[in-house]
Amino acid sequence: MAQEGAKVVISSRQKKKVDQAVAALRAEGLEVSGISAHVAKDRTRLIEFTVQTYGGIDIIVNNAAINLHTGFIMETEESQAIKTLEVNVLSGFLLVKEALPYLERSQEAGILFMTSYLGYIPNNMLGFYSVSKAALLGLVKCMALELTMKNIRVNGIAPAVVKTEFSKMLWETEYAKNNPMSRMCMPEEVAATAAFLLSKDASYVSGEVVVMSGAIPTRL
């Protein structure tokens, strides 16, 4: 997004990682700021920081996610299920809801949710995580119907395993490469898709989820 000309605010729970990302991107000459914030708890502070830094909000990328239980869905503890929904689904919805007055003032507002191909094809070992990602598919559709009337587009991306710190436990397993391309999705590929969906080139696209599964069939 910054390479395409956006002024970017990075948010994450760990200040050290935020500072490292901001420093790396600024070294490329990009206009980036960062704040340590828990998206499920600190959304007001995040919004205020963004508005104070850049004067408004045009784009929101909801990329926060957790997985608290690896195993069958019926083995998920109640607290794990609630926390997963809070971070993976509700935090993004409530962030958009609170930032809506700023998005409505924008001439090119766009919202992106990072879901997963597991929302279409659940995995037994990632049961409730799959449920949370399926919920985001519905959220994109519902939110787009309402917000497109306010000139705000809403879309999503549903990748397979992406080579990030979050999926590190899967890097060396056959599961990570279990697709016709026999490789993982790379962060740069997802970033390029995100940049397209939030650009003028996708001005007539809203309510859609782009699947990046390495050709694994997910839907007709």
C-alpha positions as a Markdown table, in Angstrom:
| # | Residue | x | y | z |
|---|---|---|---|---|
| 1 | Met | 0.0 | 0.0 | 0.0 |
| 2 | Ala | 2.8 | 2.4 | 0.9 |
| 3 | Gln | 4.6 | 1.6 | -2.4 |
| 4 | Glu | 1.4 | 2.5 | -4.2 |
| 5 | Gly | 1.4 | 5.9 | -2.5 |
| 6 | Ala | -0.7 | 5.4 | 0.6 |
| 7 | Lys | 0.2 | 6.9 | 4.0 |
| 8 | Val | 0.2 | 3.8 | 6.2 |
| 9 | Val | -0.4 | 3.2 | 9.9 |
| 10 | Ile | 0.8 | -0.1 | 11.2 |
| 11 | Ser | -0.7 | -1.6 | 14.3 |
| 12 | Ser | 0.2 | -4.6 | 16.3 |
| 13 | Arg | 0.3 | -5.7 | 19.9 |
| 14 | Gln | 4.1 | -5.8 | 20.2 |
| 15 | Lys | 5.8 | -2.5 | 20.0 |
| 16 | Lys | 9.1 | -4.0 | 19.1 |
| 17 | Lys | 7.7 | -5.5 | 15.9 |
| 18 | Val | 5.8 | -2.3 | 15.0 |
| 19 | Asp | 9.0 | -0.3 | 15.4 |
| 20 | Gln | 11.0 | -2.8 | 13.3 |
| 21 | Ala | 8.4 | -2.7 | 10.5 |
| 22 | Val | 8.1 | 1.1 | 10.5 |
| 23 | Ala | 11.9 | 1.4 | 10.4 |
| 24 | Ala | 12.3 | -1.0 | 7.5 |
| 25 | Leu | 9.6 | 0.7 | 5.4 |
| 26 | Arg | 10.9 | 4.2 | 6.1 |
| 27 | Ala | 14.3 | 3.0 | 5.0 |
| 28 | Glu | 12.6 | 2.5 | 1.6 |
| 29 | Gly | 11.5 | 6.1 | 1.6 |
| 30 | Leu | 7.8 | 5.2 | 2.4 |
| 31 | Glu | 5.5 | 7.2 | 4.5 |
| 32 | Val | 4.7 | 4.9 | 7.4 |
| 33 | Ser | 3.8 | 5.4 | 11.1 |
| 34 | Gly | 3.1 | 2.8 | 13.7 |
| 35 | Ile | 1.3 | 2.3 | 17.1 |
| 36 | Ser | 1.3 | -0.6 | 19.5 |
| 37 | Ala | -2.4 | -1.5 | 20.0 |
| 38 | His | -4.6 | -4.5 | 20.6 |
| 39 | Val | -7.2 | -4.2 | 17.9 |
| 40 | Ala | -9.9 | -5.8 | 20.0 |
| 41 | Lys | -9.4 | -3.3 | 22.9 |
| 42 | Asp | -7.6 | -0.2 | 21.6 |
| 43 | Arg | -9.5 | 0.6 | 18.5 |
| 44 | Thr | -10.4 | 4.2 | 19.7 |
| 45 | Arg | -6.7 | 4.9 | 20.3 |
| 46 | Leu | -5.7 | 3.5 | 17.0 |
| 47 | Ile | -8.3 | 5.6 | 15.1 |
| 48 | Glu | -7.4 | 8.7 | 17.0 |
| 49 | Phe | -3.7 | 8.2 | 16.3 |
| 50 | Thr | -4.3 | 7.7 | 12.6 |
| 51 | Val | -6.5 | 10.8 | 12.3 |
| 52 | Gln | -4.1 | 12.9 | 14.2 |
| 53 | Thr | -1.1 | 11.7 | 12.1 |
| 54 | Tyr | -2.7 | 11.9 | 8.6 |
| 55 | Gly | -5.9 | 13.8 | 9.0 |
| 56 | Gly | -8.4 | 11.1 | 8.1 |
| 57 | Ile | -9.0 | 7.5 | 7.2 |
| 58 | Asp | -9.5 | 6.2 | 3.6 |
| 59 | Ile | -8.6 | 2.5 | 4.0 |
| 60 | Ile | -8.8 | -0.2 | 6.7 |
| 61 | Val | -7.1 | -3.5 | 6.3 |
| 62 | Asn | -8.3 | -6.0 | 8.9 |
| 63 | Asn | -5.4 | -8.5 | 9.2 |
| 64 | Ala | -5.4 | -9.4 | 12.9 |
| 65 | Ala | -6.0 | -13.1 | 13.7 |
| 66 | Ile | -5.3 | -15.7 | 16.4 |
| 67 | Asn | -5.7 | -19.5 | 16.6 |
| 68 | Leu | -5.9 | -20.7 | 20.2 |
| 69 | His | -6.8 | -24.3 | 19.6 |
| 70 | Thr | -5.3 | -26.9 | 17.2 |
| 71 | Gly | -7.6 | -29.8 | 17.1 |
| 72 | Phe | -11.2 | -30.9 | 16.6 |
| 73 | Ile | -13.8 | -28.1 | 16.9 |
| 74 | Met | -15.8 | -29.9 | 19.7 |
| 75 | Glu | -12.6 | -29.9 | 21.8 |
| 76 | Thr | -12.5 | -26.1 | 21.7 |
| 77 | Glu | -12.9 | -24.4 | 25.2 |
| 78 | Glu | -15.6 | -21.8 | 25.6 |
| 79 | Ser | -13.0 | -19.1 | 26.4 |
| 80 | Gln | -11.0 | -20.1 | 23.3 |
| 81 | Ala | -14.0 | -19.8 | 21.1 |
| 82 | Ile | -15.0 | -16.4 | 22.5 |
| 83 | Lys | -11.5 | -15.0 | 22.2 |
| 84 | Thr | -11.1 | -16.3 | 18.6 |
| 85 | Leu | -14.3 | -14.6 | 17.5 |
| 86 | Glu | -13.4 | -11.4 | 19.4 |
| 87 | Val | -10.1 | -11.0 | 17.6 |
| 88 | Asn | -10.8 | -12.6 | 14.2 |
| 89 | Val | -14.3 | -11.3 | 13.6 |
| 90 | Leu | -15.6 | -8.7 | 16.0 |
| 91 | Ser | -12.5 | -6.5 | 16.2 |
| 92 | Gly | -12.6 | -5.8 | 12.5 |
| 93 | Phe | -16.3 | -5.2 | 12.5 |
| 94 | Leu | -16.1 | -2.8 | 15.4 |
| 95 | Leu | -13.1 | -1.0 | 14.1 |
| 96 | Val | -14.9 | -0.3 | 10.9 |
| 97 | Lys | -18.1 | 0.7 | 12.8 |
| 98 | Glu | -16.1 | 3.2 | 14.9 |
| 99 | Ala | -14.1 | 4.6 | 12.0 |
| 100 | Leu | -17.2 | 5.0 | 9.8 |
| 101 | Pro | -17.6 | 8.8 | 10.2 |
| 102 | Tyr | -14.1 | 9.2 | 8.7 |
| 103 | Leu | -14.6 | 6.7 | 5.9 |
| 104 | Glu | -17.8 | 8.4 | 4.9 |
| 105 | Arg | -15.8 | 11.6 | 4.3 |
| 106 | Ser | -13.4 | 9.9 | 2.0 |
| 107 | Gln | -13.8 | 10.0 | -1.8 |
| 108 | Glu | -12.2 | 6.5 | -2.2 |
| 109 | Ala | -12.9 | 4.6 | 0.9 |
| 110 | Gly | -12.1 | 0.9 | 1.0 |
| 111 | Ile | -12.2 | -1.9 | 3.5 |
| 112 | Leu | -10.4 | -5.3 | 3.3 |
| 113 | Phe | -10.8 | -8.3 | 5.5 |
| 114 | Met | -8.2 | -11.1 | 5.5 |
| 115 | Thr | -10.1 | -14.3 | 5.7 |
| 116 | Ser | -8.9 | -17.8 | 4.6 |
| 117 | Tyr | -9.6 | -20.5 | 2.2 |
| 118 | Leu | -10.4 | -22.5 | 5.3 |
| 119 | Gly | -13.6 | -20.4 | 5.4 |
| 120 | Tyr | -14.7 | -22.5 | 2.4 |
| 121 | Ile | -12.9 | -25.8 | 3.2 |
| 122 | Pro | -12.7 | -26.3 | 6.9 |
| 123 | Asn | -9.8 | -28.2 | 8.4 |
| 124 | Asn | -10.5 | -30.5 | 11.3 |
| 125 | Met | -7.3 | -29.5 | 13.1 |
| 126 | Leu | -8.1 | -25.8 | 12.8 |
| 127 | Gly | -11.8 | -26.2 | 13.5 |
| 128 | Phe | -12.9 | -23.0 | 15.3 |
| 129 | Tyr | -10.3 | -20.9 | 13.4 |
| 130 | Ser | -12.1 | -22.1 | 10.2 |
| 131 | Val | -15.4 | -21.0 | 11.7 |
| 132 | Ser | -14.1 | -17.5 | 12.4 |
| 133 | Lys | -12.9 | -17.2 | 8.8 |
| 134 | Ala | -16.2 | -18.4 | 7.4 |
| 135 | Ala | -17.9 | -15.7 | 9.5 |
| 136 | Leu | -15.7 | -13.1 | 7.7 |
| 137 | Leu | -17.0 | -14.3 | 4.3 |
| 138 | Gly | -20.6 | -13.4 | 5.5 |
| 139 | Leu | -19.4 | -10.1 | 7.1 |
| 140 | Val | -17.9 | -9.0 | 3.8 |
| 141 | Lys | -21.1 | -9.7 | 1.9 |
| 142 | Cys | -23.4 | -8.0 | 4.5 |
| 143 | Met | -21.2 | -5.0 | 5.1 |
| 144 | Ala | -20.7 | -4.4 | 1.3 |
| 145 | Leu | -24.5 | -4.3 | 0.7 |
| 146 | Glu | -24.9 | -1.5 | 3.2 |
| 147 | Leu | -21.7 | 0.5 | 2.9 |
| 148 | Thr | -21.5 | 0.5 | -0.9 |
| 149 | Met | -24.5 | 2.9 | -0.8 |
| 150 | Lys | -22.2 | 5.2 | 1.2 |
| 151 | Asn | -19.5 | 4.9 | -1.5 |
| 152 | Ile | -17.4 | 2.6 | 0.7 |
| 153 | Arg | -16.2 | -0.7 | -0.9 |
| 154 | Val | -15.7 | -3.9 | 1.1 |
| 155 | Asn | -13.8 | -6.9 | -0.1 |
| 156 | Gly | -11.7 | -9.8 | 1.2 |
| 157 | Ile | -8.8 | -12.1 | 0.5 |
| 158 | Ala | -8.9 | -15.8 | 1.3 |
| 159 | Pro | -5.4 | -17.2 | 1.0 |
| 160 | Ala | -4.1 | -20.7 | 1.7 |
| 161 | Val | -1.0 | -21.0 | 3.9 |
| 162 | Val | 1.1 | -17.8 | 3.6 |
| 163 | Lys | 4.7 | -17.8 | 4.6 |
| 164 | Thr | 4.5 | -15.6 | 7.7 |
| 165 | Glu | 5.4 | -15.9 | 11.3 |
| 166 | Phe | 1.8 | -16.8 | 12.1 |
| 167 | Ser | 2.0 | -20.0 | 10.0 |
| 168 | Lys | 5.6 | -21.0 | 10.9 |
| 169 | Met | 4.5 | -24.3 | 12.4 |
| 170 | Leu | 3.2 | -25.3 | 9.0 |
| 171 | Trp | 6.2 | -24.3 | 6.9 |
| 172 | Glu | 8.0 | -27.6 | 6.9 |
| 173 | Thr | 4.9 | -29.8 | 6.6 |
| 174 | Glu | 3.4 | -31.3 | 3.5 |
| 175 | Tyr | 0.1 | -29.5 | 4.4 |
| 176 | Ala | 1.6 | -26.1 | 3.6 |
| 177 | Lys | 2.4 | -27.2 | 0.0 |
| 178 | Asn | -0.7 | -29.3 | -0.4 |
| 179 | Asn | -2.0 | -27.6 | -3.6 |
| 180 | Pro | -1.5 | -28.0 | -7.3 |
| 181 | Met | 1.3 | -25.3 | -7.3 |
| 182 | Ser | 3.2 | -27.4 | -4.6 |
| 183 | Arg | 4.2 | -24.2 | -2.7 |
| 184 | Met | 3.0 | -21.7 | -0.2 |
| 185 | Cys | 1.6 | -18.3 | -0.9 |
| 186 | Met | 4.0 | -15.5 | -0.4 |
| 187 | Pro | 3.2 | -12.3 | 1.5 |
| 188 | Glu | 4.1 | -10.2 | -1.5 |
| 189 | Glu | 1.4 | -12.0 | -3.5 |
| 190 | Val | -1.2 | -11.2 | -1.0 |
| 191 | Ala | 0.0 | -7.6 | -0.7 |
| 192 | Ala | -0.3 | -7.1 | -4.4 |
| 193 | Thr | -3.9 | -8.4 | -4.4 |
| 194 | Ala | -4.8 | -6.2 | -1.5 |
| 195 | Ala | -3.3 | -3.1 | -3.3 |
| 196 | Phe | -5.4 | -3.9 | -6.3 |
| 197 | Leu | -8.7 | -4.4 | -4.4 |
| 198 | Leu | -8.2 | -1.1 | -2.6 |
| 199 | Ser | -7.2 | 0.9 | -5.8 |
| 200 | Lys | -9.2 | 2.7 | -8.4 |
| 201 | Asp | -8.6 | -0.2 | -10.7 |
| 202 | Ala | -11.1 | -2.2 | -8.6 |
| 203 | Ser | -13.6 | 0.7 | -8.3 |
| 204 | Tyr | -16.5 | -1.6 | -9.4 |
| 205 | Val | -15.6 | -4.5 | -7.1 |
| 206 | Ser | -17.4 | -4.7 | -3.8 |
| 207 | Gly | -18.6 | -7.7 | -1.7 |
| 208 | Glu | -16.1 | -10.1 | -3.2 |
| 209 | Val | -13.5 | -12.4 | -1.7 |
| 210 | Val | -10.5 | -13.3 | -3.8 |
| 211 | Val | -9.4 | -16.8 | -3.1 |
| 212 | Met | -5.6 | -17.4 | -3.3 |
| 213 | Ser | -5.4 | -21.2 | -2.8 |
| 214 | Gly | -2.8 | -22.3 | -5.3 |
| 215 | Ala | -5.6 | -23.7 | -7.5 |
| 216 | Ile | -7.3 | -25.7 | -4.8 |
| 217 | Pro | -11.0 | -25.7 | -5.8 |
| 218 | Thr | -13.1 | -23.8 | -3.2 |
| 219 | Arg | -16.2 | -22.8 | -5.1 |
| 220 | Leu | -17.8 | -22.6 | -8.6 |
